Amino acid sequence: MANRIDPDECINCAACEPECPNSAISDTGETYVIDPDLCDECAANGGDSQCIAVCPVDAITKAA
């Protein structure tokens, strides 16, 4: 499963993109999105998703 960015909550601050070790986060111009094929929820970090930790508005959630 992959983390998800809620486009209604994302303020396009860019804090998450450089934190992703898999380059799974990209800018669409209006919001950021996570490529589910690249996101492994930071498995190498024990599942502590770096993007969630830095998001100032809690727009990123773990996959259900």
PDB file of N, H, CA, C and O in Angstrom:
ATOM      1  N   MET A   1       0.838  -1.174   0.000  1.00  0.00           N
ATOM      2  CA  MET A   1       0.000   0.000   0.000  1.00  0.00           C
ATOM      3  C   MET A   1       0.891   1.248   0.000  1.00  0.00           C
ATOM      4  O   MET A   1       2.081   1.184   0.309  1.00  0.00           O
ATOM      5  N   ALA A   2       0.293   2.355  -0.347  1.00  0.00           N
ATOM      6  H   ALA A   2      -0.674   2.407  -0.598  1.00  0.00           H
ATOM      7  CA  ALA A   2       1.035   3.605  -0.438  1.00  0.00           C
ATOM      8  C   ALA A   2       0.342   4.700   0.356  1.00  0.00           C
ATOM      9  O   ALA A   2      -0.875   4.679   0.542  1.00  0.00           O
ATOM     10  N   ASN A   3       1.130   5.649   0.817  1.00  0.00           N
ATOM     11  H   ASN A   3       2.118   5.666   0.666  1.00  0.00           H
ATOM     12  CA  ASN A   3       0.549   6.813   1.472  1.00  0.00           C
ATOM     13  C   ASN A   3      -0.222   7.617   0.438  1.00  0.00           C
ATOM     14  O   ASN A   3      -0.050   7.436  -0.768  1.00  0.00           O
ATOM     15  N   ARG A   4      -1.079   8.514   0.933  1.00  0.00           N
ATOM     16  H   ARG A   4      -1.218   8.661   1.913  1.00  0.00           H
ATOM     17  CA  ARG A   4      -1.927   9.303   0.048  1.00  0.00           C
ATOM     18  C   ARG A   4      -1.932  10.748   0.505  1.00  0.00           C
ATOM     19  O   ARG A   4      -1.949  11.028   1.703  1.00  0.00           O
ATOM     20  N   ILE A   5      -1.918  11.678  -0.464  1.00  0.00           N
ATOM     21  H   ILE A   5      -1.904  11.450  -1.437  1.00  0.00           H
ATOM     22  CA  ILE A   5      -2.035  13.097  -0.170  1.00  0.00           C
ATOM     23  C   ILE A   5      -3.439  13.527  -0.556  1.00  0.00           C
ATOM     24  O   ILE A   5      -3.868  13.338  -1.694  1.00  0.00           O
ATOM     25  N   ASP A   6      -4.152  14.109   0.403  1.00  0.00           N
ATOM     26  H   ASP A   6      -3.803  14.263   1.327  1.00  0.00           H
ATOM     27  CA  ASP A   6      -5.505  14.616   0.147  1.00  0.00           C
ATOM     28  C   ASP A   6      -5.376  15.946  -0.592  1.00  0.00           C
ATOM     29  O   ASP A   6      -4.878  16.916  -0.022  1.00  0.00           O
ATOM     30  N   PRO A   7      -5.812  16.010  -1.846  1.00  0.00           N
ATOM     31  CA  PRO A   7      -5.641  17.247  -2.622  1.00  0.00           C
ATOM     32  C   PRO A   7      -6.418  18.428  -2.053  1.00  0.00           C
ATOM     33  O   PRO A   7      -6.067  19.579  -2.309  1.00  0.00           O
ATOM     34  N   ASP A   8      -7.458  18.159  -1.294  1.00  0.00           N
ATOM     35  H   ASP A   8      -7.743  17.224  -1.086  1.00  0.00           H
ATOM     36  CA  ASP A   8      -8.230  19.245  -0.683  1.00  0.00           C
ATOM     37  C   ASP A   8      -7.524  19.837   0.533  1.00  0.00           C
ATOM     38  O   ASP A   8      -7.802  20.969   0.928  1.00  0.00           O
ATOM     39  N   GLU A   9      -6.616  19.074   1.121  1.00  0.00           N
ATOM     40  H   GLU A   9      -6.390  18.155   0.800  1.00  0.00           H
ATOM     41  CA  GLU A   9      -5.890  19.529   2.310  1.00  0.00           C
ATOM     42  C   GLU A   9      -4.487  20.048   1.994  1.00  0.00           C
ATOM     43  O   GLU A   9      -3.952  20.876   2.731  1.00  0.00           O
ATOM     44  N   CYS A  10      -3.897  19.571   0.912  1.00  0.00           N
ATOM     45  H   CYS A  10      -4.332  18.899   0.313  1.00  0.00           H
ATOM     46  CA  CYS A  10      -2.527  19.944   0.549  1.00  0.00           C
ATOM     47  C   CYS A  10      -2.445  21.444   0.238  1.00  0.00           C
ATOM     48  O   CYS A  10      -3.237  21.968  -0.546  1.00  0.00           O
ATOM     49  N   ILE A  11      -1.478  22.125   0.862  1.00  0.00           N
ATOM     50  H   ILE A  11      -0.835  21.700   1.499  1.00  0.00           H
ATOM     51  CA  ILE A  11      -1.292  23.553   0.626  1.00  0.00           C
ATOM     52  C   ILE A  11      -0.126  23.818  -0.327  1.00  0.00           C
ATOM     53  O   ILE A  11       0.305  24.960  -0.489  1.00  0.00           O
ATOM     54  N   ASN A  12       0.379  22.761  -0.952  1.00  0.00           N
ATOM     55  H   ASN A  12       0.029  21.833  -0.821  1.00  0.00           H
ATOM     56  CA  ASN A  12       1.431  22.872  -1.958  1.00  0.00           C
ATOM     57  C   ASN A  12       2.702  23.522  -1.402  1.00  0.00           C
ATOM     58  O   ASN A  12       3.337  24.330  -2.080  1.00  0.00           O
ATOM     59  N   CYS A  13       3.065  23.169  -0.177  1.00  0.00           N
ATOM     60  H   CYS A  13       2.549  22.513   0.373  1.00  0.00           H
ATOM     61  CA  CYS A  13       4.215  23.786   0.482  1.00  0.00           C
ATOM     62  C   CYS A  13       5.551  23.168   0.076  1.00  0.00           C
ATOM     63  O   CYS A  13       6.600  23.785   0.261  1.00  0.00           O
ATOM     64  N   ALA A  14       5.519  21.959  -0.474  1.00  0.00           N
ATOM     65  H   ALA A  14       4.667  21.458  -0.624  1.00  0.00           H
ATOM     66  CA  ALA A  14       6.714  21.248  -0.946  1.00  0.00           C
ATOM     67  C   ALA A  14       7.566  20.643   0.160  1.00  0.00           C
ATOM     68  O   ALA A  14       8.679  20.195  -0.115  1.00  0.00           O
ATOM     69  N   ALA A  15       7.092  20.614   1.388  1.00  0.00           N
ATOM     70  H   ALA A  15       6.188  20.979   1.611  1.00  0.00           H
ATOM     71  CA  ALA A  15       7.888  20.053   2.479  1.00  0.00           C
ATOM     72  C   ALA A  15       8.101  18.547   2.316  1.00  0.00           C
ATOM     73  O   ALA A  15       9.145  18.023   2.703  1.00  0.00           O
ATOM     74  N   CYS A  16       7.137  17.865   1.757  1.00  0.00           N
ATOM     75  H   CYS A  16       6.288  18.290   1.442  1.00  0.00           H
ATOM     76  CA  CYS A  16       7.193  16.409   1.670  1.00  0.00           C
ATOM     77  C   CYS A  16       8.119  15.881   0.571  1.00  0.00           C
ATOM     78  O   CYS A  16       8.793  14.868   0.755  1.00  0.00           O
ATOM     79  N   GLU A  17       8.149  16.556  -0.544  1.00  0.00           N
ATOM     80  H   GLU A  17       7.601  17.379  -0.694  1.00  0.00           H
ATOM     81  CA  GLU A  17       8.871  16.030  -1.714  1.00  0.00           C
ATOM     82  C   GLU A  17      10.334  15.686  -1.432  1.00  0.00           C
ATOM     83  O   GLU A  17      10.755  14.578  -1.764  1.00  0.00           O
ATOM     84  N   PRO A  18      11.123  16.571  -0.843  1.00  0.00           N
ATOM     85  CA  PRO A  18      12.531  16.213  -0.612  1.00  0.00           C
ATOM     86  C   PRO A  18      12.738  15.156   0.471  1.00  0.00           C
ATOM     87  O   PRO A  18      13.820  14.576   0.568  1.00  0.00           O
ATOM     88  N   GLU A  19      11.719  14.901   1.280  1.00  0.00           N
ATOM     89  H   GLU A  19      10.841  15.372   1.201  1.00  0.00           H
ATOM     90  CA  GLU A  19      11.831  13.918   2.360  1.00  0.00           C
ATOM     91  C   GLU A  19      11.641  12.488   1.876  1.00  0.00           C
ATOM     92  O   GLU A  19      12.032  11.549   2.569  1.00  0.00           O
ATOM     93  N   CYS A  20      11.051  12.305   0.702  1.00  0.00           N
ATOM     94  H   CYS A  20      10.734  13.068   0.139  1.00  0.00           H
ATOM     95  CA  CYS A  20      10.746  10.964   0.214  1.00  0.00           C
ATOM     96  C   CYS A  20      12.009  10.266  -0.307  1.00  0.00           C
ATOM     97  O   CYS A  20      12.617  10.730  -1.272  1.00  0.00           O
ATOM     98  N   PRO A  21      12.401   9.159   0.324  1.00  0.00           N
ATOM     99  CA  PRO A  21      13.605   8.458  -0.115  1.00  0.00           C
ATOM    100  C   PRO A  21      13.422   7.711  -1.435  1.00  0.00           C
ATOM    101  O   PRO A  21      14.403   7.284  -2.044  1.00  0.00           O
ATOM    102  N   ASN A  22      12.180   7.552  -1.881  1.00  0.00           N
ATOM    103  H   ASN A  22      11.383   7.899  -1.387  1.00  0.00           H
ATOM    104  CA  ASN A  22      11.909   6.807  -3.112  1.00  0.00           C
ATOM    105  C   ASN A  22      11.500   7.700  -4.277  1.00  0.00           C
ATOM    106  O   ASN A  22      11.140   7.198  -5.342  1.00  0.00           O
ATOM    107  N   SER A  23      11.551   9.009  -4.089  1.00  0.00           N
ATOM    108  H   SER A  23      11.844   9.417  -3.224  1.00  0.00           H
ATOM    109  CA  SER A  23      11.124   9.968  -5.117  1.00  0.00           C
ATOM    110  C   SER A  23       9.710   9.664  -5.614  1.00  0.00           C
ATOM    111  O   SER A  23       9.417   9.767  -6.805  1.00  0.00           O
ATOM    112  N   ALA A  24       8.844   9.288  -4.674  1.00  0.00           N
ATOM    113  H   ALA A  24       9.082   9.205  -3.706  1.00  0.00           H
ATOM    114  CA  ALA A  24       7.470   8.930  -5.022  1.00  0.00           C
ATOM    115  C   ALA A  24       6.539  10.137  -5.054  1.00  0.00           C
ATOM    116  O   ALA A  24       5.407  10.030  -5.527  1.00  0.00           O
ATOM    117  N   ILE A  25       7.003  11.287  -4.555  1.00  0.00           N
ATOM    118  H   ILE A  25       7.922  11.373  -4.171  1.00  0.00           H
ATOM    119  CA  ILE A  25       6.152  12.470  -4.463  1.00  0.00           C
ATOM    120  C   ILE A  25       6.519  13.450  -5.572  1.00  0.00           C
ATOM    121  O   ILE A  25       7.691  13.757  -5.791  1.00  0.00           O
ATOM    122  N   SER A  26       5.486  13.935  -6.267  1.00  0.00           N
ATOM    123  H   SER A  26       4.534  13.685  -6.089  1.00  0.00           H
ATOM    124  CA  SER A  26       5.726  14.908  -7.332  1.00  0.00           C
ATOM    125  C   SER A  26       4.673  16.006  -7.289  1.00  0.00           C
ATOM    126  O   SER A  26       3.591  15.846  -6.726  1.00  0.00           O
ATOM    127  N   ASP A  27       5.032  17.127  -7.906  1.00  0.00           N
ATOM    128  H   ASP A  27       5.912  17.257  -8.363  1.00  0.00           H
ATOM    129  CA  ASP A  27       4.183  18.311  -7.948  1.00  0.00           C
ATOM    130  C   ASP A  27       3.352  18.291  -9.226  1.00  0.00           C
ATOM    131  O   ASP A  27       3.886  18.130 -10.324  1.00  0.00           O
ATOM    132  N   THR A  28       2.040  18.455  -9.072  1.00  0.00           N
ATOM    133  H   THR A  28       1.606  18.586  -8.180  1.00  0.00           H
ATOM    134  CA  THR A  28       1.162  18.514 -10.248  1.00  0.00           C
ATOM    135  C   THR A  28       0.929  19.950 -10.683  1.00  0.00           C
ATOM    136  O   THR A  28       0.287  20.193 -11.705  1.00  0.00           O
ATOM    137  N   GLY A  29       1.448  20.906  -9.914  1.00  0.00           N
ATOM    138  H   GLY A  29       1.969  20.709  -9.084  1.00  0.00           H
ATOM    139  CA  GLY A  29       1.217  22.304 -10.189  1.00  0.00           C
ATOM    140  C   GLY A  29       0.196  22.897  -9.236  1.00  0.00           C
ATOM    141  O   GLY A  29       0.278  24.077  -8.895  1.00  0.00           O
ATOM    142  N   GLU A  30      -0.746  22.107  -8.810  1.00  0.00           N
ATOM    143  H   GLU A  30      -0.812  21.148  -9.086  1.00  0.00           H
ATOM    144  CA  GLU A  30      -1.764  22.568  -7.864  1.00  0.00           C
ATOM    145  C   GLU A  30      -1.614  21.897  -6.502  1.00  0.00           C
ATOM    146  O   GLU A  30      -1.967  22.477  -5.475  1.00  0.00           O
ATOM    147  N   THR A  31      -1.096  20.693  -6.501  1.00  0.00           N
ATOM    148  H   THR A  31      -0.810  20.222  -7.335  1.00  0.00           H
ATOM    149  CA  THR A  31      -0.928  19.924  -5.274  1.00  0.00           C
ATOM    150  C   THR A  31       0.183  18.901  -5.507  1.00  0.00           C
ATOM    151  O   THR A  31       0.709  18.784  -6.614  1.00  0.00           O
ATOM    152  N   TYR A  32       0.525  18.182  -4.481  1.00  0.00           N
ATOM    153  H   TYR A  32       0.098  18.277  -3.582  1.00  0.00           H
ATOM    154  CA  TYR A  32       1.502  17.103  -4.613  1.00  0.00           C
ATOM    155  C   TYR A  32       0.768  15.773  -4.610  1.00  0.00           C
ATOM    156  O   TYR A  32      -0.299  15.644  -4.010  1.00  0.00           O
ATOM    157  N   VAL A  33       1.340  14.792  -5.279  1.00  0.00           N
ATOM    158  H   VAL A  33       2.207  14.897  -5.766  1.00  0.00           H
ATOM    159  CA  VAL A  33       0.759  13.457  -5.342  1.00  0.00           C
ATOM    160  C   VAL A  33       1.838  12.429  -5.039  1.00  0.00           C
ATOM    161  O   VAL A  33       3.030  12.686  -5.209  1.00  0.00           O
ATOM    162  N   ILE A  34       1.396  11.262  -4.586  1.00  0.00           N
ATOM    163  H   ILE A  34       0.428  11.053  -4.448  1.00  0.00           H
ATOM    164  CA  ILE A  34       2.305  10.156  -4.296  1.00  0.00           C
ATOM    165  C   ILE A  34       2.050   9.051  -5.303  1.00  0.00           C
ATOM    166  O   ILE A  34       0.918   8.595  -5.467  1.00  0.00           O
ATOM    167  N   ASP A  35       3.107   8.621  -5.978  1.00  0.00           N
ATOM    168  H   ASP A  35       4.027   8.991  -5.846  1.00  0.00           H
ATOM    169  CA  ASP A  35       3.017   7.516  -6.927  1.00  0.00           C
ATOM    170  C   ASP A  35       2.959   6.212  -6.118  1.00  0.00           C
ATOM    171  O   ASP A  35       3.934   5.856  -5.457  1.00  0.00           O
ATOM    172  N   PRO A  36       1.830   5.502  -6.166  1.00  0.00           N
ATOM    173  CA  PRO A  36       1.697   4.285  -5.352  1.00  0.00           C
ATOM    174  C   PRO A  36       2.660   3.176  -5.757  1.00  0.00           C
ATOM    175  O   PRO A  36       2.932   2.274  -4.963  1.00  0.00           O
ATOM    176  N   ASP A  37       3.176   3.230  -6.975  1.00  0.00           N
ATOM    177  H   ASP A  37       2.955   3.962  -7.620  1.00  0.00           H
ATOM    178  CA  ASP A  37       4.131   2.216  -7.411  1.00  0.00           C
ATOM    179  C   ASP A  37       5.517   2.443  -6.802  1.00  0.00           C
ATOM    180  O   ASP A  37       6.326   1.518  -6.736  1.00  0.00           O
ATOM    181  N   LEU A  38       5.789   3.662  -6.361  1.00  0.00           N
ATOM    182  H   LEU A  38       5.132   4.414  -6.414  1.00  0.00           H
ATOM    183  CA  LEU A  38       7.094   3.977  -5.776  1.00  0.00           C
ATOM    184  C   LEU A  38       7.073   4.063  -4.253  1.00  0.00           C
ATOM    185  O   LEU A  38       8.097   3.842  -3.606  1.00  0.00           O
ATOM    186  N   CYS A  39       5.913   4.382  -3.677  1.00  0.00           N
ATOM    187  H   CYS A  39       5.081   4.561  -4.203  1.00  0.00           H
ATOM    188  CA  CYS A  39       5.814   4.551  -2.229  1.00  0.00           C
ATOM    189  C   CYS A  39       5.770   3.199  -1.518  1.00  0.00           C
ATOM    190  O   CYS A  39       4.938   2.344  -1.823  1.00  0.00           O
ATOM    191  N   ASP A  40       6.680   3.027  -0.571  1.00  0.00           N
ATOM    192  H   ASP A  40       7.356   3.721  -0.324  1.00  0.00           H
ATOM    193  CA  ASP A  40       6.668   1.810   0.256  1.00  0.00           C
ATOM    194  C   ASP A  40       6.458   2.163   1.722  1.00  0.00           C
ATOM    195  O   ASP A  40       6.784   1.377   2.612  1.00  0.00           O
ATOM    196  N   GLU A  41       5.905   3.364   1.969  1.00  0.00           N
ATOM    197  H   GLU A  41       5.640   4.003   1.247  1.00  0.00           H
ATOM    198  CA  GLU A  41       5.641   3.865   3.322  1.00  0.00           C
ATOM    199  C   GLU A  41       6.912   3.885   4.167  1.00  0.00           C
ATOM    200  O   GLU A  41       6.869   3.646   5.374  1.00  0.00           O
ATOM    201  N   CYS A  42       8.025   4.168   3.533  1.00  0.00           N
ATOM    202  H   CYS A  42       8.061   4.362   2.553  1.00  0.00           H
ATOM    203  CA  CYS A  42       9.331   4.263   4.196  1.00  0.00           C
ATOM    204  C   CYS A  42       9.661   2.979   4.953  1.00  0.00           C
ATOM    205  O   CYS A  42      10.045   3.014   6.123  1.00  0.00           O
ATOM    206  N   ALA A  43       9.510   1.873   4.282  1.00  0.00           N
ATOM    207  H   ALA A  43       9.199   1.844   3.332  1.00  0.00           H
ATOM    208  CA  ALA A  43       9.767   0.564   4.887  1.00  0.00           C
ATOM    209  C   ALA A  43      11.172   0.477   5.487  1.00  0.00           C
ATOM    210  O   ALA A  43      11.365  -0.150   6.528  1.00  0.00           O
ATOM    211  N   ALA A  44      12.142   1.098   4.839  1.00  0.00           N
ATOM    212  H   ALA A  44      11.985   1.608   3.993  1.00  0.00           H
ATOM    213  CA  ALA A  44      13.515   1.064   5.351  1.00  0.00           C
ATOM    214  C   ALA A  44      13.638   1.813   6.676  1.00  0.00           C
ATOM    215  O   ALA A  44      14.587   1.597   7.429  1.00  0.00           O
ATOM    216  N   ASN A  45      12.678   2.691   6.957  1.00  0.00           N
ATOM    217  H   ASN A  45      11.907   2.867   6.345  1.00  0.00           H
ATOM    218  CA  ASN A  45      12.665   3.437   8.222  1.00  0.00           C
ATOM    219  C   ASN A  45      11.716   2.807   9.223  1.00  0.00           C
ATOM    220  O   ASN A  45      11.304   3.465  10.178  1.00  0.00           O
ATOM    221  N   GLY A  46      11.369   1.572   9.028  1.00  0.00           N
ATOM    222  H   GLY A  46      11.704   1.038   8.252  1.00  0.00           H
ATOM    223  CA  GLY A  46      10.469   0.887   9.942  1.00  0.00           C
ATOM    224  C   GLY A  46       9.021   1.309   9.788  1.00  0.00           C
ATOM    225  O   GLY A  46       8.214   1.122  10.698  1.00  0.00           O
ATOM    226  N   GLY A  47       8.690   1.881   8.636  1.00  0.00           N
ATOM    227  H   GLY A  47       9.346   2.033   7.897  1.00  0.00           H
ATOM    228  CA  GLY A  47       7.319   2.306   8.393  1.00  0.00           C
ATOM    229  C   GLY A  47       7.004   3.690   8.924  1.00  0.00           C
ATOM    230  O   GLY A  47       5.847   4.110   8.910  1.00  0.00           O
ATOM    231  N   ASP A  48       8.020   4.407   9.395  1.00  0.00           N
ATOM    232  H   ASP A  48       8.960   4.065   9.406  1.00  0.00           H
ATOM    233  CA  ASP A  48       7.828   5.781   9.850  1.00  0.00           C
ATOM    234  C   ASP A  48       7.924   6.701   8.644  1.00  0.00           C
ATOM    235  O   ASP A  48       9.014   7.113   8.247  1.00  0.00           O
ATOM    236  N   SER A  49       6.787   7.012   8.073  1.00  0.00           N
ATOM    237  H   SER A  49       5.901   6.677   8.395  1.00  0.00           H
ATOM    238  CA  SER A  49       6.732   7.788   6.833  1.00  0.00           C
ATOM    239  C   SER A  49       7.242   9.214   7.043  1.00  0.00           C
ATOM    240  O   SER A  49       6.681   9.986   7.821  1.00  0.00           O
ATOM    241  N   GLN A  50       8.305   9.536   6.337  1.00  0.00           N
ATOM    242  H   GLN A  50       8.761   8.909   5.705  1.00  0.00           H
ATOM    243  CA  GLN A  50       8.927  10.845   6.469  1.00  0.00           C
ATOM    244  C   GLN A  50       8.011  11.965   5.991  1.00  0.00           C
ATOM    245  O   GLN A  50       8.007  13.053   6.568  1.00  0.00           O
ATOM    246  N   CYS A  51       7.239  11.707   4.947  1.00  0.00           N
ATOM    247  H   CYS A  51       7.242  10.824   4.479  1.00  0.00           H
ATOM    248  CA  CYS A  51       6.352  12.744   4.412  1.00  0.00           C
ATOM    249  C   CYS A  51       5.276  13.125   5.421  1.00  0.00           C
ATOM    250  O   CYS A  51       4.945  14.301   5.566  1.00  0.00           O
ATOM    251  N   ILE A  52       4.735  12.139   6.113  1.00  0.00           N
ATOM    252  H   ILE A  52       5.004  11.183   5.995  1.00  0.00           H
ATOM    253  CA  ILE A  52       3.706  12.415   7.120  1.00  0.00           C
ATOM    254  C   ILE A  52       4.297  13.258   8.244  1.00  0.00           C
ATOM    255  O   ILE A  52       3.646  14.169   8.755  1.00  0.00           O
ATOM    256  N   ALA A  53       5.520  12.951   8.623  1.00  0.00           N
ATOM    257  H   ALA A  53       6.049  12.210   8.209  1.00  0.00           H
ATOM    258  CA  ALA A  53       6.165  13.656   9.733  1.00  0.00           C
ATOM    259  C   ALA A  53       6.380  15.143   9.443  1.00  0.00           C
ATOM    260  O   ALA A  53       6.336  15.959  10.364  1.00  0.00           O
ATOM    261  N   VAL A  54       6.610  15.505   8.188  1.00  0.00           N
ATOM    262  H   VAL A  54       6.647  14.842   7.440  1.00  0.00           H
ATOM    263  CA  VAL A  54       6.919  16.900   7.867  1.00  0.00           C
ATOM    264  C   VAL A  54       5.726  17.701   7.346  1.00  0.00           C
ATOM    265  O   VAL A  54       5.826  18.921   7.212  1.00  0.00           O
ATOM    266  N   CYS A  55       4.624  17.060   7.055  1.00  0.00           N
ATOM    267  H   CYS A  55       4.543  16.070   7.164  1.00  0.00           H
ATOM    268  CA  CYS A  55       3.464  17.771   6.501  1.00  0.00           C
ATOM    269  C   CYS A  55       2.870  18.699   7.567  1.00  0.00           C
ATOM    270  O   CYS A  55       2.434  18.231   8.619  1.00  0.00           O
ATOM    271  N   PRO A  56       2.850  20.009   7.302  1.00  0.00           N
ATOM    272  CA  PRO A  56       2.366  20.959   8.315  1.00  0.00           C
ATOM    273  C   PRO A  56       0.847  20.986   8.486  1.00  0.00           C
ATOM    274  O   PRO A  56       0.343  21.541   9.462  1.00  0.00           O
ATOM    275  N   VAL A  57       0.124  20.395   7.549  1.00  0.00           N
ATOM    276  H   VAL A  57       0.533  19.944   6.756  1.00  0.00           H
ATOM    277  CA  VAL A  57      -1.349  20.440   7.619  1.00  0.00           C
ATOM    278  C   VAL A  57      -1.984  19.050   7.695  1.00  0.00           C
ATOM    279  O   VAL A  57      -3.199  18.919   7.553  1.00  0.00           O
ATOM    280  N   ASP A  58      -1.188  18.031   7.912  1.00  0.00           N
ATOM    281  H   ASP A  58      -0.200  18.137   8.028  1.00  0.00           H
ATOM    282  CA  ASP A  58      -1.677  16.657   8.015  1.00  0.00           C
ATOM    283  C   ASP A  58      -2.493  16.233   6.798  1.00  0.00           C
ATOM    284  O   ASP A  58      -3.541  15.602   6.936  1.00  0.00           O
ATOM    285  N   ALA A  59      -2.010  16.579   5.608  1.00  0.00           N
ATOM    286  H   ALA A  59      -1.159  17.092   5.496  1.00  0.00           H
ATOM    287  CA  ALA A  59      -2.704  16.217   4.373  1.00  0.00           C
ATOM    288  C   ALA A  59      -2.335  14.826   3.898  1.00  0.00           C
ATOM    289  O   ALA A  59      -2.961  14.309   2.973  1.00  0.00           O
ATOM    290  N   ILE A  60      -1.333  14.205   4.508  1.00  0.00           N
ATOM    291  H   ILE A  60      -0.824  14.625   5.260  1.00  0.00           H
ATOM    292  CA  ILE A  60      -0.861  12.890   4.073  1.00  0.00           C
ATOM    293  C   ILE A  60      -1.301  11.832   5.082  1.00  0.00           C
ATOM    294  O   ILE A  60      -1.136  11.993   6.291  1.00  0.00           O
ATOM    295  N   THR A  61      -1.856  10.767   4.562  1.00  0.00           N
ATOM    296  H   THR A  61      -1.991  10.636   3.580  1.00  0.00           H
ATOM    297  CA  THR A  61      -2.320   9.684   5.416  1.00  0.00           C
ATOM    298  C   THR A  61      -1.738   8.365   4.950  1.00  0.00           C
ATOM    299  O   THR A  61      -1.404   8.187   3.779  1.00  0.00           O
ATOM    300  N   LYS A  62      -1.623   7.445   5.895  1.00  0.00           N
ATOM    301  H   LYS A  62      -1.894   7.590   6.846  1.00  0.00           H
ATOM    302  CA  LYS A  62      -1.205   6.084   5.551  1.00  0.00           C
ATOM    303  C   LYS A  62      -2.312   5.397   4.796  1.00  0.00           C
ATOM    304  O   LYS A  62      -3.495   5.661   5.016  1.00  0.00           O
ATOM    305  N   ALA A  63      -1.922   4.523   3.914  1.00  0.00           N
ATOM    306  H   ALA A  63      -0.962   4.309   3.735  1.00  0.00           H
ATOM    307  CA  ALA A  63      -2.910   3.754   3.132  1.00  0.00           C
ATOM    308  C   ALA A  63      -3.730   2.889   4.054  1.00  0.00           C
ATOM    309  O   ALA A  63      -3.249   2.385   5.069  1.00  0.00           O
ATOM    310  N   ALA A  64      -4.964   2.734   3.678  1.00  0.00           N
ATOM    311  H   ALA A  64      -5.355   3.143   2.853  1.00  0.00           H
ATOM    312  CA  ALA A  64      -5.879   1.900   4.480  1.00  0.00           C
ATOM    313  C   ALA A  64      -5.750   0.445   4.094  1.00  0.00           C
ATOM    314  O   ALA A  64      -6.437  -0.407   4.658  1.00  0.00           O
TER     315      ALA A  64
END
